């Protein structure tokens, strides 16, 4: 008979052998959008691994969507994130704690390769950790948008230095990182495939209990807590003005996470706005709308690919804006992806001081009432779509990641 301690050692040894027979990948991302993109990539990676006869295990810092796709989470980062300097402070310690815990686990049982998804500051540290401590290959899928807002090229040089390959989703992203010496494959944008799965407008309206002639405005105010504070009040004031001008309008609100339901419901009540709050159906709510009133971010690209006119707003704290403008010299041509891709204003975007209720309402009413402006928006969306590459982006990224993994393991075994 073996002792309990001996049995435990044997069990741990067997589990270590089992893990060594598998090929293990670590993914690091954060926030709601990173979790979403990560889940799509994970599904593609598992499908590609199955075709190749590879037994694949994926561990990650991510969120519930990635866990549902079959990932073992080392920590949940989907709710940890902000935009802005002072806004980021409450998330610094939780992020550092999760990173430290994850690195301890990764040291004990190192994966064969790392995939980083956006999440710039934490992933700069994670990429350096894999390069310098674990000596494992690193890929970046959806690299930070340094090509848009880089103050200096320090971060860019770090990313180019520790990555074995970058799988880019924007053509400008690929060009920018190549110029800085990175090994880059432009795979196209995964949203092309995902938005193609969404039912058409008539079906979405039927499923949501809406009439074909209903005038619908869908709001997407927040994926971060700070956005409820800064974006939602002027958005609601604008809705008041829209309702006064167009009494027949109906409002829908796409909820990014259930924890926001109560504060959002309270604010709707405070401003006297009736809106149906729906969780888990954001794409249907967008497709069913005549107009989308939204924060800046990935949702702008989703809305464009779903063919719905939109007004984009964004605000951060006054202190963040002051530091960014006066000290860092922050300036960007545009903030929403459709405008960045075409390098001109395709959709109205109102940032900071411009994001007043009056300006928001005016932009919304124009898109709701002026058919010429609406038609031009849809024409621009078509042009934008052609610049995003062909379908199959996530599959191409998964293939490239597994190719790199196979090459790395072959090199290791030959040494």
C-alpha positions as CSV (number, residue, x, y, z in Angstrom):
1,X,0.0,0.0,0.0
2,X,1.2,3.5,-0.8
3,X,0.9,6.3,1.8
4,X,-1.4,9.2,1.2
5,X,1.6,11.4,0.4
6,X,3.0,8.9,-2.0
7,X,-0.4,8.5,-3.8
8,X,-0.6,12.3,-4.0
9,X,2.9,12.4,-5.6
10,X,2.0,9.7,-8.1
11,X,-1.2,11.5,-9.0
12,X,0.7,14.8,-9.5
13,X,3.3,13.0,-11.6
14,X,0.6,11.4,-13.8
15,X,-1.1,14.8,-14.3
16,X,2.2,16.4,-15.2
17,X,2.8,13.7,-17.8
18,X,-0.7,14.2,-19.2
19,X,-0.2,17.9,-19.5
20,X,3.2,17.4,-21.3
21,X,1.4,15.2,-23.9
22,X,-1.0,18.1,-24.5
23,X,0.0,21.3,-26.2
24,X,-0.8,24.2,-23.9
25,X,-1.4,27.7,-24.8
26,X,-1.9,30.7,-22.5
27,X,-4.1,33.6,-23.5
28,X,-4.1,37.0,-21.8
29,X,-6.7,39.6,-22.3
30,X,-9.1,41.9,-20.4
31,X,-12.4,43.8,-20.4
32,X,-15.6,42.7,-22.2
33,X,-14.3,43.2,-25.7
34,X,-11.2,41.2,-25.1
35,X,-13.2,38.3,-23.6
36,X,-15.5,38.4,-26.7
37,X,-12.6,38.4,-29.2
38,X,-10.8,35.7,-27.1
39,X,-13.8,33.4,-27.2
40,X,-14.0,33.6,-31.0
41,X,-10.3,32.9,-31.3
42,X,-10.5,30.0,-28.8
43,X,-13.3,28.3,-30.8
44,X,-11.2,28.6,-34.0
45,X,-8.1,27.3,-32.2
46,X,-9.9,24.2,-30.8
47,X,-11.5,23.5,-34.3
48,X,-8.1,23.9,-36.0
49,X,-6.4,21.7,-33.4
50,X,-9.0,19.0,-33.9
51,X,-8.4,19.0,-37.6
52,X,-4.7,18.6,-37.0
53,X,-5.1,15.9,-34.4
54,X,-3.6,18.1,-31.7
55,X,-4.7,17.7,-28.1
56,X,-4.9,21.3,-27.0
57,X,-5.3,22.9,-23.6
58,X,-5.9,26.6,-23.2
59,X,-5.5,28.5,-19.9
60,X,-6.2,32.2,-19.7
61,X,-6.8,35.5,-18.1
62,X,-10.1,36.3,-19.6
63,X,-13.8,36.2,-18.9
64,X,-17.0,34.1,-18.9
65,X,-17.3,33.9,-22.7
66,X,-13.8,32.4,-22.9
67,X,-14.6,30.0,-20.1
68,X,-17.8,28.9,-21.9
69,X,-15.6,28.2,-25.0
70,X,-13.5,25.7,-23.1
71,X,-10.8,27.7,-21.5
72,X,-9.5,27.2,-18.0
73,X,-9.4,30.6,-16.4
74,X,-6.5,31.6,-14.1
75,X,-8.4,34.8,-13.3
76,X,-11.4,36.8,-14.6
77,X,-10.3,40.1,-16.1
78,X,-13.5,40.9,-18.1
79,X,-14.7,43.5,-15.6
80,X,-11.3,45.0,-14.9
81,X,-10.7,48.0,-17.2
82,X,-11.1,51.7,-17.8
83,X,-10.2,54.5,-20.2
84,X,-8.4,57.4,-18.7
85,X,-5.7,58.1,-16.2
86,X,-7.6,58.8,-12.9
87,X,-10.3,56.3,-14.0
88,X,-7.7,53.5,-14.1
89,X,-6.5,53.9,-10.5
90,X,-9.1,51.7,-8.9
91,X,-8.2,48.8,-11.2
92,X,-4.4,49.0,-10.7
93,X,-4.1,46.8,-7.6
94,X,-6.7,44.1,-8.7
95,X,-4.9,43.9,-12.1
96,X,-1.5,43.6,-10.4
97,X,-2.8,40.9,-8.0
98,X,-4.3,38.8,-10.8
99,X,-1.1,39.2,-12.9
100,X,1.1,38.1,-10.0
101,X,-1.1,35.0,-9.2
102,X,-1.2,34.0,-12.9
103,X,2.6,34.3,-13.3
104,X,3.1,32.1,-10.2
105,X,0.9,29.4,-11.8
106,X,2.6,29.8,-15.2
107,X,6.0,29.4,-13.6
108,X,5.0,26.2,-12.0
109,X,3.5,24.8,-15.1
110,X,4.7,26.8,-18.2
111,X,2.6,26.7,-21.3
112,X,4.2,26.2,-24.7
113,X,3.1,29.6,-26.2
114,X,1.4,32.8,-25.2
115,X,-1.3,34.7,-27.1
116,X,-1.9,38.3,-26.0
117,X,-5.1,40.1,-27.0
118,X,-5.1,43.9,-26.7
119,X,-5.1,45.0,-23.0
120,X,-2.0,47.1,-23.5
121,X,-0.4,47.8,-20.1
122,X,-0.9,44.3,-18.4
123,X,0.1,42.6,-21.6
124,X,3.3,44.5,-22.0
125,X,4.3,43.1,-18.7
126,X,3.0,39.6,-19.6
127,X,4.9,39.6,-22.9
128,X,8.2,40.5,-21.3
129,X,7.6,37.8,-18.6
130,X,7.2,35.1,-21.3
131,X,10.2,36.3,-23.2
132,X,12.6,36.9,-20.3
133,X,11.5,34.5,-17.6
134,X,9.7,31.6,-19.3
135,X,11.6,31.9,-22.6
136,X,8.5,30.9,-24.6
137,X,7.2,32.2,-27.9
138,X,4.7,35.1,-27.8
139,X,2.1,36.2,-30.3
140,X,-0.2,39.2,-30.3
141,X,-3.7,39.0,-31.7
142,X,-5.3,42.5,-32.0
143,X,-2.2,44.4,-31.0
144,X,-2.7,47.7,-29.0
145,X,-3.8,50.6,-31.3
146,X,-0.4,52.3,-31.1
147,X,-0.9,53.3,-34.7
148,X,-3.8,55.6,-33.5
149,X,-2.7,57.1,-30.2
150,X,0.9,56.4,-29.6
151,X,2.6,59.3,-27.8
152,X,6.1,57.8,-28.4
153,X,7.3,54.5,-29.7
154,X,8.5,52.9,-26.5
155,X,5.5,50.5,-26.2
156,X,5.7,49.8,-29.9
157,X,9.3,48.8,-29.6
158,X,8.5,46.6,-26.7
159,X,5.7,44.8,-28.5
160,X,7.9,44.3,-31.7
161,X,10.7,43.1,-29.4
162,X,8.9,40.3,-27.5
163,X,6.5,39.1,-30.1
164,X,7.4,36.2,-32.5
165,X,4.4,37.2,-34.6
166,X,1.6,39.7,-34.6
167,X,-1.8,38.8,-36.2
168,X,-3.3,42.1,-37.1
169,X,-7.0,42.8,-37.8
170,X,-6.6,46.3,-39.4
171,X,-4.4,47.0,-42.4
172,X,-3.1,50.2,-40.8
173,X,-2.1,48.1,-37.8
174,X,-0.1,45.7,-39.9
175,X,1.7,48.5,-41.8
176,X,2.5,50.4,-38.5
177,X,4.0,47.4,-36.7
178,X,5.9,46.2,-39.8
179,X,7.6,49.6,-40.0
180,X,8.8,49.1,-36.4
181,X,10.3,45.7,-37.2
182,X,7.6,43.3,-36.1
183,X,6.8,40.1,-37.9
184,X,3.2,40.7,-38.9
185,X,0.4,38.7,-40.7
186,X,-2.7,40.7,-41.5
187,X,-5.5,38.2,-41.1
188,X,-8.5,40.5,-41.5
189,X,-11.3,41.3,-39.0
190,X,-13.2,38.6,-37.2
191,X,-16.3,40.7,-36.9
192,X,-17.0,40.1,-40.6
193,X,-17.9,36.5,-39.9
194,X,-19.6,37.2,-36.6
195,X,-21.9,39.9,-38.0
196,X,-22.8,37.7,-40.9
197,X,-24.4,35.3,-38.4
198,X,-26.9,37.9,-37.2
199,X,-30.5,37.6,-38.5
200,X,-31.9,40.3,-40.8
201,X,-33.8,43.4,-39.5
202,X,-37.3,41.9,-40.0
203,X,-36.4,38.7,-38.1
204,X,-34.7,40.6,-35.3
205,X,-37.7,42.9,-34.9
206,X,-40.1,40.0,-34.8
207,X,-38.0,38.2,-32.2
208,X,-37.9,41.4,-30.1
209,X,-41.6,42.0,-30.4
210,X,-41.2,45.1,-32.5
211,X,-43.3,46.3,-35.4
212,X,-41.8,46.9,-38.8
213,X,-42.8,50.5,-38.8
214,X,-41.7,51.2,-35.2
215,X,-39.1,54.0,-34.9
216,X,-36.3,52.4,-32.8
217,X,-33.2,53.9,-31.2
218,X,-30.9,51.5,-29.5
219,X,-28.5,52.7,-26.8
220,X,-25.2,51.1,-25.9
221,X,-23.9,53.3,-23.2
222,X,-21.4,51.3,-21.2
223,X,-19.1,48.3,-20.9
224,X,-17.2,50.0,-18.1
225,X,-18.5,51.5,-14.9
226,X,-17.0,54.9,-15.6
227,X,-19.0,55.1,-18.8
228,X,-22.3,55.1,-16.9
229,X,-21.1,58.1,-14.9
230,X,-19.7,60.1,-17.8
231,X,-21.6,59.0,-20.9
232,X,-25.1,58.1,-19.8
233,X,-26.3,61.4,-18.5
234,X,-25.8,63.4,-21.7
235,X,-27.1,60.4,-23.7
236,X,-30.3,60.4,-21.6
237,X,-30.8,64.2,-22.0
238,X,-30.4,63.7,-25.7
239,X,-33.1,61.0,-25.6
240,X,-35.4,63.5,-23.9
241,X,-34.9,65.9,-26.8
242,X,-35.4,63.2,-29.4
243,X,-38.6,62.1,-27.7
244,X,-39.9,65.6,-27.7
245,X,-39.3,66.0,-31.4
246,X,-40.3,62.4,-32.4
247,X,-42.9,61.2,-29.8
248,X,-43.3,57.9,-31.6
249,X,-39.7,56.8,-31.0
250,X,-39.0,53.7,-28.9
251,X,-35.8,53.2,-27.0
252,X,-34.0,49.9,-26.5
253,X,-30.8,49.5,-24.3
254,X,-28.3,46.8,-24.8
255,X,-26.8,45.8,-21.4
256,X,-23.1,44.7,-21.5
257,X,-23.2,43.0,-18.1
258,X,-25.9,42.3,-15.6
259,X,-24.2,44.2,-12.8
260,X,-25.0,47.4,-14.6
261,X,-28.8,46.7,-14.8
262,X,-29.8,48.4,-11.6
263,X,-27.8,51.6,-11.9
264,X,-28.9,51.9,-15.5
265,X,-32.5,51.3,-14.6
266,X,-32.3,53.9,-11.8
267,X,-30.9,56.5,-14.2
268,X,-33.5,55.8,-16.8
269,X,-36.2,56.4,-14.2
270,X,-34.4,59.6,-13.0
271,X,-34.5,61.1,-16.5
272,X,-38.0,59.8,-17.3
273,X,-36.9,57.7,-20.3
274,X,-38.8,54.5,-21.0
275,X,-36.4,51.9,-22.5
276,X,-36.4,48.1,-22.6
277,X,-33.2,46.8,-21.1
278,X,-32.0,43.7,-22.8
279,X,-28.9,41.6,-21.9
280,X,-27.2,39.1,-24.3
281,X,-28.8,40.3,-27.5
282,X,-26.8,43.4,-28.4
283,X,-26.4,42.4,-32.1
284,X,-30.2,41.8,-32.5
285,X,-30.9,45.2,-30.8
286,X,-28.5,46.9,-33.2
287,X,-29.9,45.2,-36.3
288,X,-33.4,46.0,-35.4
289,X,-32.7,49.7,-34.8
290,X,-33.2,52.8,-37.1
291,X,-30.3,54.4,-35.2
292,X,-27.7,53.4,-32.6
293,X,-26.6,55.8,-30.0
294,X,-23.4,54.4,-28.6
295,X,-20.1,54.8,-26.8
296,X,-16.9,54.6,-28.8
297,X,-15.3,51.2,-29.4
298,X,-15.7,47.8,-31.1
299,X,-19.5,48.3,-31.1
300,X,-19.1,51.0,-33.7
301,X,-17.6,48.5,-36.1
302,X,-20.4,46.0,-35.3
303,X,-23.0,48.6,-36.0
304,X,-21.4,49.6,-39.3
305,X,-21.2,45.9,-40.4
306,X,-24.9,45.5,-39.4
307,X,-25.8,48.5,-41.6
308,X,-27.3,50.8,-39.0
309,X,-26.5,54.6,-38.8
310,X,-25.0,55.6,-35.5
311,X,-23.9,58.5,-33.4
312,X,-20.7,57.9,-31.3
313,X,-19.9,59.7,-28.1
314,X,-17.2,59.5,-25.5
315,X,-16.2,61.4,-22.3
316,X,-13.7,60.9,-19.5
317,X,-12.9,63.0,-16.4
318,X,-11.8,66.6,-16.8
319,X,-8.5,65.7,-15.0
320,X,-7.7,63.0,-17.5
321,X,-8.4,65.3,-20.4
322,X,-6.2,68.0,-19.0
323,X,-3.3,65.7,-18.4
324,X,-3.7,64.1,-21.8
325,X,-3.8,67.4,-23.7
326,X,-1.6,69.7,-21.7
327,X,1.1,67.3,-20.5
328,X,1.1,64.3,-22.9
329,X,0.0,66.3,-26.0
330,X,-2.7,63.7,-26.8
331,X,-4.4,64.2,-30.1
332,X,-6.1,61.7,-32.4
333,X,-7.8,62.3,-35.8
334,X,-10.8,60.1,-34.9
335,X,-11.8,57.7,-32.2
336,X,-14.4,55.4,-33.8
337,X,-13.1,52.4,-35.9
338,X,-15.2,53.3,-39.0
339,X,-13.7,56.8,-39.2
340,X,-10.2,55.5,-38.4
341,X,-10.4,52.9,-41.2
342,X,-11.6,55.3,-43.9
343,X,-9.6,58.2,-42.4
344,X,-12.6,60.5,-42.6
345,X,-15.8,61.1,-40.8
346,X,-18.2,58.3,-41.7
347,X,-20.2,58.5,-38.5
348,X,-20.7,61.5,-36.2
349,X,-18.4,61.3,-33.2
350,X,-18.7,63.7,-30.2
351,X,-15.8,63.7,-27.8
352,X,-15.6,65.4,-24.4
353,X,-16.8,69.0,-24.6
354,X,-18.6,68.3,-27.9
355,X,-20.6,65.4,-26.3
356,X,-23.5,67.7,-25.1
357,X,-27.1,66.7,-25.0
358,X,-27.9,69.3,-27.7
359,X,-25.2,68.1,-30.1
360,X,-26.0,64.5,-29.5
361,X,-29.7,65.0,-30.1
362,X,-29.1,67.1,-33.3
363,X,-26.8,64.4,-34.8
364,X,-29.4,61.7,-34.0
365,X,-32.3,63.6,-35.4
366,X,-30.4,64.3,-38.6
367,X,-29.7,60.6,-39.1
368,X,-33.3,59.7,-38.2
369,X,-34.9,62.3,-40.6
370,X,-32.5,63.0,-43.4
371,X,-32.6,60.1,-46.0
372,X,-29.7,61.6,-48.0
373,X,-27.4,61.5,-44.9
374,X,-28.6,58.0,-44.0
375,X,-27.9,56.7,-47.6
376,X,-24.4,58.2,-47.6
377,X,-23.6,56.5,-44.3
378,X,-24.6,53.2,-45.7
379,X,-22.5,53.8,-48.8
380,X,-19.5,54.6,-46.6
381,X,-20.1,51.4,-44.6
382,X,-19.8,49.4,-47.8
383,X,-16.5,51.0,-48.6
384,X,-15.3,50.4,-45.0
385,X,-16.3,46.7,-45.2
386,X,-14.1,46.2,-48.3
387,X,-11.0,47.4,-46.3
388,X,-11.4,44.7,-43.6
389,X,-10.3,41.7,-45.6
390,X,-12.0,38.4,-46.4
391,X,-14.1,36.2,-44.1
392,X,-12.2,33.7,-42.0
393,X,-10.0,36.0,-39.9
394,X,-10.2,34.0,-36.6
395,X,-9.4,30.8,-38.5
396,X,-6.4,32.3,-40.2
397,X,-5.1,33.6,-36.8
398,X,-5.7,30.2,-35.2
399,X,-3.8,28.5,-38.1
400,X,-0.9,30.9,-37.7
401,X,-0.8,30.4,-33.9
402,X,-0.8,26.6,-34.2
403,X,1.9,26.8,-37.0
404,X,4.1,28.8,-34.6
405,X,3.4,26.4,-31.8
406,X,4.3,23.4,-33.9
407,X,7.5,25.1,-35.1
408,X,8.5,26.0,-31.6
409,X,8.0,22.5,-30.2
410,X,9.9,21.0,-33.1
411,X,12.8,23.3,-32.5
412,X,12.8,22.6,-28.8
413,X,12.8,18.8,-29.3
414,X,15.6,19.0,-31.8
415,X,17.9,20.7,-29.3
